[in-house]
């Protein structure tokens, strides 16, 4: 798995839509001032909120922030994703871009323009596209690395076997393989086999972690704080989380948070980082990201981990 220390990644999905420029700039400034490095966005963010019916708002906002902050590009790394952006406004999934070579090239070209940069530090395939031969997708991603347009490439929401197959194909083609996984993961889990309500989300499995550990892949997790459900009474966990394991885990979480003088959210983030996972954290206010970055100082012991494992 990831050989470097895990980091908090700033999720910017709502920037430019639900989070306006002033708030977004302040959050970005605070994140960088606090030692944060990675920004995670996607070319489709957030078409479902944007009146235009297409994505691009988040990337445009990051681009505006970079222009307003000379030198900021040297201090941050940018990850974006292709796949899912509607090619026809308000027409999703019918017109969602796929992962053909042409779509991948066009997607990153548009992203670079919106961001105002000459390269992406990490380009993700946002979801599988089984209508396109995997060889074609792998070749397109590899070509972007060869050209220096993407420094690294990864797979979000992909089955572990597809990732390993893609890596094998990349070796055959002599191109850069996917070296990172992005999947949904948090301390509490939905009921086993219960489908999650959010379309396109894929849960991290033991198999994904096994693959990452064996192959030295980086793992990023999204929806790590479950939309505020750990700390906000007005945002209860979705019904799929209603099972005895959740009750047990939350009781341990409260105990551990009390012992360490930390918030529930900080303990959850520390728990993920302790496993070598980089958690993505979305923020709509500066204090959210300040609190998240403070999780790097929360030290979980082996005994804490064992208690969580037992509860789960």
Buried (B, 14 or more C-beta within 10 A) or exposed (E): BBEEEBBBBBBBBBBBBBBEBEBBBBBBBBBBEBEBBBBBBBBBBBBEBBEEBBBBBBBBBBBBBBEEBEEBBEEBBBBBBBBBBBBEEBEBEEBBBBBBBEBBBBBBEBBBEBBBBEBBBBBBBBBBBEEBBBBBBBBBBBBBBEEEBBBBBBBBBBBBEBBBBBBEBBEEBEBBBBBBBBBBBBBBBBBEEBEBEEEBBBBBEEEBBEBBBEBEBBBBBBBBBBEBBBBEEEEEBBEBBEBEBBEBBBEBBEBBBEEBEBBBBBBBBBBBBBBBBBBBBBBBEBEBBBBBBBBBEBEBEEEBBEBBEEBE
